[in-house]
Amino acid sequence: MVMRTYGLSGSGMDVDQLVKDLMKARRASYDKVWQQKTQVEWKKKDFNTIYSLTEEFRNKTVSDFRKQSNLSPKLVTSMNDAVVSATANGEAANVSHSVIVDRLADGVKLSSSAGITGEGKLKTSLQAQFGYDEGTSFNLMINGKEITVDTSKSLNDVVTQINNAGIDLKANYDATLDRFYLYTNKTGAAANVDFSGTSAEGMDFLFAKLKLGSTGSLVDTSGLVSRTAAFDADELAKPVTGPLSFTVKTQAGTKTISLDAATSINDFLSQLNAEAGAGTAAVDANGRIVIKAGSINDEFTLEGDDAASKSFLADTLGLVSLSERGQNASLTLDGVKLEQASNTFTISGVSYNLKSVSYADTAGNPIPTTIEVKSDIDKTIATVKSFIETYNTYLSALNNELSEDKYRDFAPLTDEQKADMKESEIKAWEEKAKSGMLRRDPILTDMVNKLRLSFIEPIAGLSGKYQSAADIGIGTGSYVDDEGNFNSESSLKGKLYVKEDDLRKALEEDPDIVFKIFGTSGDTIATEGVANRVYEQMYGSLQKLQTEAGKANTTDTTSNLAKRLTDYEERLTTMTSRLANIESRYYTQFDAMEAALSKLSQQSLWLSQQLGS
């Protein structure tokens, strides 16, 4: 603003200061409205802080404290942790369990039977690695997913294709061991690796190049196939190195296939068809021996009876399974035989982790592992004390707001007022100006009262000597301290205390009593446990706080205080415009006065000149 000071031809007055002095009275009402708006902003901020504290206390502390796993923690001991370990949640019964592990759950683990690159290092393409012709590609069918392999790509590219195919398998090539690995991501009988439908070139890649596969005894509808396509008429007619013996177990019974030095592979296939069903064994167009069951109802097992016979199946015929299945864990729990797809499972609140097959005694009988479950009273007490400490901290925050002194003579400072004050004076002033924004607020008062009642009222429906928090040693402080001094209700302010001896005694008599008092569910407030009451009531309190002042760090235009702030903003905008008009009018009037004084001065000078002449 340009200073306007009129000189010798006029009044010589400091008009800017005069206008400022005149506007000071006019701005008093504006400053009052601005101060009222600022106080509402402070109050809204205080409410937002209480909302955040309440939301965190409800959704974290109270929510967790309602859970049986926290209110009835268990102490679990395994008599042989190397066989099976266990944990338990609050629902588990305080009993001992007997576990015998017959077999661990496992997935399918396929690996190369020997090094696959020859030199122990990967080359840039499958063509360079395995001698494929340029432009060659072939298809793999793995777990029903078709994967096209481009031989111009590397083995690591094939690994990536399998891992990204969404077939729940993990492929890997280990350069140190020079082997290819293929694993199921899960365990249990439902986990499998199935190559059915793979092309002849794909078969050669999997079984001859990568050297995957194992000879399983189960022959299912996917069946067994020889690693290489090497069985022409001459090979099939060659005599075997006998004698050999094989056991075939079908649903019809157990049969034996015997081969001597005068028999051939053709004879073996013929006998297998006779014992396991026509069409079971054959040689495909690519020269591979294929042995498979006609349907799941015809599945059978084929095993060599001695080392030479096993070698015939695995080495001479090179049979590998087209489909490998995982296995379920087999165990006996409290005398009941069970199977589980994983070695980690939960039954009746106890989570078991099977680690190995049970040990056996000298007679070969499995030794049961005892799992003992009992209540962890010390942990329960620690959990209760931690909750009460957090509760008291939260309650103190509410009580401090409700009882904070209100200094009505200390209004928010305007910029003009701050200009004449020191920083320390401004800080001290504003501390008092901001104090007591929520003093005796009805919303906070209602919140505190409901918290107190939640702990005082007994749980309707509970029977016996323990029916309320006070009955198990959790209550407000005594009106008389240990030294006999009187404690006023205002000094206690609803703070809770835990009498540990009383709480321990109650838990020893009823290990679930803390859960019953705090975590019981009910259809009404009266029948709910204390923590559930607090949880439900605080939801209503949060709704009231949000209606009154919204939430912190969110855009709020609908709460009661937000609407008041909008109203103040509009009033201040109107007042600012009006004050600008008044100030402009004052300057216009002073300009007119100056013009009049200048004219009068000129007339006086003319008269003086006339009289002097």
URTA-V584531 format. One record per backbone hydrogen bond with DSSP energy under -0.5 kcal/mol. CO is the residue of the C=O (numbers start at 1). NH is the residue of the N-H. If there is no record, write none. Layout:
# URTA-V584531
co->{CO;CO}
nh->{NH;NH}
This chain:
# URTA-V584531
co->{3;4;4;7;13;13;14;15;16;17;18;19;20;21;22;23;24;25;25;26;26;27;28;29;30;31;32;33;34;35;36;37;38;39;40;41;42;43;44;45;46;47;48;49;50;51;52;53;54;55;56;56;57;58;60;61;62;63;64;67;67;68;73;74;75;77;80;80;83;83;85;87;88;89;93;95;97;98;99;100;100;101;103;106;106;108;110;117;125;126;126;127;133;136;138;139;140;140;141;142;144;145;147;147;148;149;149;150;151;151;153;154;155;156;157;158;159;160;162;168;170;172;173;174;174;178;179;180;181;182;183;188;188;191;193;194;195;199;200;201;202;203;203;204;204;205;206;211;214;214;217;218;219;220;223;223;224;225;228;230;232;233;234;235;236;236;238;240;244;245;246;246;247;247;248;248;249;250;253;255;256;257;259;259;260;263;264;265;266;267;268;269;270;271;272;273;277;280;282;284;287;288;289;290;291;295;296;300;301;303;306;307;308;309;310;311;311;312;313;318;320;322;324;327;327;329;330;330;331;331;332;332;333;335;336;338;340;343;345;347;349;349;350;350;351;352;353;359;361;365;366;368;369;370;370;371;371;372;374;375;376;377;378;379;380;381;382;383;384;385;386;387;388;389;390;391;392;393;394;395;396;397;398;399;400;402;405;406;407;409;414;415;417;418;422;423;424;425;426;427;428;429;430;431;432;434;436;438;441;442;443;444;445;446;447;448;449;450;451;452;452;453;455;458;459;465;467;468;469;469;470;473;473;475;479;481;485;486;488;488;489;492;495;497;497;498;499;500;501;502;503;504;505;506;510;512;513;514;515;515;516;517;518;518;520;524;526;529;530;531;532;533;534;535;536;537;538;539;540;541;542;543;544;545;546;547;548;551;559;560;561;562;563;564;565;566;567;568;569;570;571;572;573;574;575;576;577;578;579;580;581;582;583;584;585;586;587;588;589;590;591;592;593;594;595;596;597;598;599;600;601;602;603;604;605;606;607;608;609}
nh->{5;15;16;10;6;15;18;19;20;21;22;23;24;25;26;27;28;28;29;29;30;31;32;33;34;35;36;37;38;39;40;41;42;43;44;45;46;47;48;49;50;51;52;53;54;55;56;57;58;59;60;61;62;63;64;65;66;66;67;70;71;72;376;76;374;372;83;84;355;356;353;351;74;92;95;373;371;334;369;102;332;358;330;188;327;184;182;119;129;130;132;131;136;151;149;199;142;147;143;145;146;142;140;149;150;138;151;153;126;127;126;158;159;160;161;162;163;164;165;185;183;181;175;178;179;116;174;112;172;110;170;191;326;326;324;143;198;203;204;205;206;207;208;208;209;210;212;113;216;321;302;220;300;293;322;323;291;320;230;232;236;237;238;238;265;266;265;242;259;305;248;257;249;303;250;255;301;253;250;248;258;246;243;244;263;240;268;269;270;271;272;273;274;275;276;277;280;292;290;287;231;284;226;282;224;298;299;219;249;247;310;311;312;313;314;315;316;317;319;227;225;195;193;106;188;340;102;103;333;338;100;334;336;337;333;331;329;354;352;350;89;351;347;352;87;345;85;367;364;361;368;370;99;79;372;97;373;77;75;377;380;381;382;383;384;385;386;387;388;389;390;391;392;393;394;395;396;397;398;399;400;401;402;403;404;440;407;408;410;411;418;419;420;421;426;427;428;429;430;431;432;433;434;435;407;437;439;441;445;446;447;448;449;450;451;452;453;454;455;455;456;457;469;460;462;467;459;472;472;474;473;475;499;497;487;484;481;488;491;492;493;495;477;475;499;500;503;504;505;506;507;508;509;510;513;516;517;518;519;520;520;530;531;532;529;528;460;533;534;535;536;537;538;539;540;541;542;543;544;545;546;547;548;549;550;560;561;554;563;564;565;566;567;568;569;570;571;572;573;574;575;576;577;578;579;580;581;582;583;584;585;586;587;588;589;590;591;592;593;594;595;596;597;598;599;600;601;602;603;604;605;606;607;608;609;610;611;612;613}
